[in-house]
Amino acid sequence: MGDSNVNSSSLQCDIHRTYNSEGSNGSAQRRHSSVDEMRFTPTLTNRGQHQRSLSESGIEETKVKDEGGSGPEPDLLSDTPPVPPRRRDKKWQTPPRPVSNGLPPTPKVHMGACFSKVFNGCPLRIHCTASWIHPDTRDQHILLGAEEGIYNLNLNELHETAMDQLYPRRTIWMYVIKDVLMTLSGKTPQLYRHDLLQLQSKQTHRFSLHMNKIPEKLVPRKFALTTKVPETKGCLKCCVGRNPYNGYKYLCGALPTGIFLMQWYDPLNKFMLLKHFECSLPSPLSVFEMVITPDLEYPMVCVNVKQTYENRLKLDLINMNHKSKWFHSDELEEMDGTATVIPRREYLKIIKVHQLDKNAVLVCFDNIAKVVTLLEKPKVSRKLVEELAFDFQIESVVCLPDSLLAFHKHGVQGRSLKNGEITQQIEDKSRTYRLVGADRVVVLESHMAQDRPRVATLTEDTGADLYILAGHEASY
């Protein structure tokens, strides 16, 4: 055993001297490029690591012996070389895949919102927008619903300055769920279901060109990229909501004769009809939003808001769980039976109704945003303000988890729902802005302030500029 240790140490010293002599004599020759390193790596990696490990072990043994130590214990098998040390440098790891490929993310900072232009001179008459991320390319797309049809804008290909037409019919409402696009389309609006992946793969032309294709009526329903949802013709409005208490997603639609309720069914990747509810709806129907409570299986639908003389707000709700219409109108309960005149309630021009939590609902009208409960009493809570008053006429509203974005003619102002302070402020008197969609991505249409109203066509050279809002709290 002693002889084997002497031989191994002398072998280690010889290897160590050879390795060092090569490094000292050829120090200038080892300044080669990375290509040479890659060429020699396959043949020298194992041997080089073995030599370095032997030399390092030999140096450690020499130091221990010089200090008077007994040295490391011999291996059980003298012919087994010591285990080479692990490399200290970390292996190169592929960076995490981005959520989407599009505009670079904007840091979320206080008062950091900005308008970012994504398209110049759009001639479309836009009604609505939706956002979609392609599952394979991870490119982020903005879907535009307009009088001229449905168009697709890829935010990862803005340099091409072009849009693709996905569907040629007038569209006034859109919603994306699991690569499926639900729309209200047609001259007489009807609910449609579109397969986005198939439409995107089939699309090979720009919106200014025409493509010969098989008429929709001749395509079998099983293979159709776009299908009509039966018994939804004449639909006026739609709304979608998720019940956080059971996890189901619902779609409600307003018909001239009542409301239909649908539920998303994952195995079939589609919305399935649950029930039709016959009732009379206000005309015009300015409000159509879901209200979900933990004690009811199906959502309620708010169709109107009234204001009393005491400035209390009353929500007109239709309960889809019963056969009767349920209004929050308790004027008869407040009367003692001797009054001859019932107080009249004034209908408001509602801009937005949005449910904040299980008992708080935000109602926006004129320049006021008020938080009320489902019991029609002002929201008395330390977490939310009762009322926000703006110094301009509110044109549209986007609700964030803890703040409110109120859009006016020349910009937007954000207010906190906790304390009412201003969180965002953008104003440009030289331009006018109009919110066209806020489905995950806030999209605005903008014109020069001095321009007069125009009637846009696809043949015009001028048009509206499209912007997206970035840098606010819910930008990604």
Secondary structure, 3 states (H helix, E strand, C coil): CHHHHHHHHHHHHHHHHHHHHHHHHCCCCCCCCHHHHHHHHHHHHHHHHHHHHHHHHHHHHHHHHHCCCCCCCCCCCCCCCCCCCCCCCCCCCCCCCCCCECCCCCCCCCCCCEEEEEEEEECCCEEEEEEEECCCCCEEEEEEEECCEEEEEEHHHHHHCCCEEEECCCEEEEEEECCEEEEEECCCCEEEEEEHHHHHHHCCCCCCCCCCCCCHHHCCHHHCCEEECCCCCCCCEEEEEECCCCCCEEEEEEECCEEEEEEEECCCCEEEEEEEEECCCCCCCCCCEEECCCCCCCCEEEEEEEECCCCCEEEEEEECCCCCCCECCCHHHHCCCCCCCCCCCEECCEEEEEECCCCEEEEEECCEEEEEECCCCECCCCCCCCEEECCCCCCEEEECCCEEEEEECCEEEEEECCCCCEEEEEECCCEEEEEEECCCCCEEEEEECCCCCCCCCCCCCCCEEEEEEECCCCCC
